[in-house]
Amino acid sequence: MVSYLEDVLVRVATQPASLMQQLLPANWAKRFAPATSELALA
């Protein structure tokens, strides 16, 4: 959840208004969330 909030706060400043729906939690998870294999490496 924290990674979502951090990412959205960074993206909201530059995201075009027409694409704001990409930042909704379900849409963000499909598009921007790190893969579980990436999380294992962190």
TORBARO-954129 format. One record per residue: residue number from 1; residue in three letters; x, y, z of N, C-alpha, C in turn. Coordinates in pm, 1 decimal, padded with zeros to 6 digits, always signed. Layout:
BEGIN
(NUM, "ALA", (X, Y, Z), (X, Y, Z), (X, Y, Z))
...
This chain:
BEGIN
(1, "MET", (+00081.7, -00119.1, +00000.0), (+00000.0, +00000.0, +00000.0), (+00086.2, +00125.7, +00000.0))
(2, "VAL", (+00194.3, +00122.0, +00071.9), (+00280.9, +00239.2, +00077.3), (+00341.4, +00267.1, -00059.3))
(3, "SER", (+00381.9, +00164.0, -00131.3), (+00440.0, +00186.9, -00263.6), (+00338.2, +00250.3, -00357.6))
(4, "TYR", (+00211.2, +00213.7, -00344.6), (+00105.8, +00275.2, -00425.4), (+00097.2, +00424.6, -00395.8))
(5, "LEU", (+00089.1, +00460.0, -00268.9), (+00075.3, +00600.7, -00231.6), (+00195.7, +00682.8, -00274.9))
(6, "GLU", (+00314.0, +00629.8, -00254.5), (+00435.3, +00699.9, -00296.3), (+00435.6, +00722.3, -00447.1))
(7, "ASP", (+00404.7, +00618.8, -00521.2), (+00407.3, +00627.5, -00667.0), (+00302.0, +00725.0, -00718.7))
(8, "VAL", (+00182.2, +00718.2, -00664.3), (+00074.6, +00806.6, -00710.4), (+00108.3, +00952.1, -00679.7))
(9, "LEU", (+00164.6, +00978.8, -00564.4), (+00200.8, +01116.6, -00531.4), (+00304.8, +01172.3, -00627.3))
(10, "VAL", (+00394.5, +01089.7, -00674.5), (+00493.3, +01133.3, -00773.0), (+00427.9, +01151.7, -00909.7))
(11, "ARG", (+00346.0, +01055.9, -00949.4), (+00285.7, +01059.7, -01082.8), (+00177.3, +01166.4, -01099.1))
(12, "VAL", (+00104.9, +01198.6, -00993.7), (-00010.0, +01288.2, -01006.0), (+00031.9, +01426.7, -01056.8))
(13, "ALA", (+00152.4, +01468.0, -01029.6), (+00199.5, +01599.4, -01073.4), (+00221.3, +01606.9, -01224.0))
(14, "THR", (+00251.0, +01494.0, -01285.5), (+00284.3, +01495.5, -01428.7), (+00185.6, +01419.1, -01516.0))
(15, "GLN", (+00096.6, +01347.4, -01455.1), (-00000.5, +01265.6, -01530.0), (-00104.8, +01356.9, -01595.4))
(16, "PRO", (-00127.5, +01343.7, -01725.5), (-00233.4, +01422.6, -01789.7), (-00369.6, +01390.1, -01728.3))
(17, "ALA", (-00455.0, +01490.0, -01719.7), (-00586.7, +01471.6, -01658.9), (-00665.5, +01360.8, -01726.9))
(18, "SER", (-00647.6, +01345.3, -01855.6), (-00722.1, +01243.0, -01929.2), (-00679.0, +01101.5, -01891.2))
(19, "LEU", (-00565.3, +01088.5, -01823.5), (-00514.3, +00955.9, -01785.4), (-00517.7, +00932.1, -01633.9))
(20, "MET", (-00584.2, +01018.2, -01560.5), (-00588.6, +01004.1, -01415.1), (-00651.6, +00872.7, -01370.3))
(21, "GLN", (-00740.9, +00815.5, -01450.9), (-00802.3, +00688.2, -01412.2), (-00697.0, +00578.1, -01399.2))
(22, "GLN", (-00580.9, +00595.4, -01460.7), (-00473.5, +00496.9, -01446.6), (-00419.6, +00492.5, -01304.0))
(23, "LEU", (-00442.0, +00599.3, -01228.7), (-00389.2, +00605.7, -01092.7), (-00484.7, +00551.7, -00987.6))
(24, "LEU", (-00602.5, +00509.6, -01028.2), (-00693.4, +00443.7, -00934.5), (-00631.5, +00310.6, -00893.0))
(25, "PRO", (-00652.8, +00266.7, -00770.6), (-00581.2, +00149.6, -00719.0), (-00584.4, +00025.8, -00809.2))
(26, "ALA", (-00699.2, -00013.7, -00857.8), (-00707.7, -00135.7, -00939.7), (-00633.3, -00118.0, -01072.6))
(27, "ASN", (-00646.5, -00001.3, -01132.6), (-00578.4, +00024.0, -01259.8), (-00428.3, +00038.6, -01240.0))
(28, "TRP", (-00388.3, +00100.9, -01131.8), (-00246.5, +00117.8, -01102.2), (-00179.4, -00018.5, -01083.6))
(29, "ALA", (-00247.2, -00107.4, -01012.3), (-00190.2, -00239.6, -00985.5), (-00162.6, -00315.0, -01114.8))
(30, "LYS", (-00250.4, -00300.9, -01212.6), (-00231.6, -00369.7, -01340.4), (-00119.1, -00307.2, -01422.3))
(31, "ARG", (-00103.1, -00176.4, -01410.8), (-00013.1, -00104.7, -01500.2), (+00124.3, -00075.6, -01440.8))
(32, "PHE", (+00130.6, -00038.6, -01313.4), (+00255.1, +00012.4, -01256.7), (+00313.6, -00070.7, -01142.4))
(33, "ALA", (+00235.4, -00156.8, -01082.0), (+00284.1, -00229.7, -00964.0), (+00402.4, -00317.8, -01000.2))
(34, "PRO", (+00501.1, -00321.3, -00912.3), (+00616.1, -00408.3, -00939.0), (+00573.6, -00555.1, -00935.6))
(35, "ALA", (+00635.6, -00633.7, -01019.8), (+00608.7, -00777.0, -01022.0), (+00656.7, -00839.7, -00891.4))
(36, "THR", (+00598.3, -00948.4, -00852.2), (+00637.7, -01013.3, -00727.3), (+00783.4, -01056.4, -00732.0))
(37, "SER", (+00835.5, -01091.5, -00848.6), (+00977.1, -01129.1, -00858.8), (+01066.8, -01008.8, -00831.9))
(38, "GLU", (+01022.0, -00888.1, -00870.9), (+01099.3, -00768.0, -00842.1), (+01099.5, -00739.1, -00692.4))
(39, "LEU", (+00988.7, -00766.7, -00625.1), (+00980.5, -00743.0, -00481.8), (+01074.0, -00836.2, -00406.6))
(40, "ALA", (+01090.7, -00958.2, -00454.3), (+01176.8, -01055.3, -00388.1), (+01323.5, -01012.3, -00395.5))
(41, "LEU", (+01358.2, -00937.7, -00499.4), (+01495.2, -00892.7, -00516.7), (+01527.0, -00769.3, -00433.6))
(42, "ALA", (+01425.7, -00698.7, -00391.3), (+01448.7, -00571.9, -00317.1), (+01495.2, -00596.2, -00176.6))
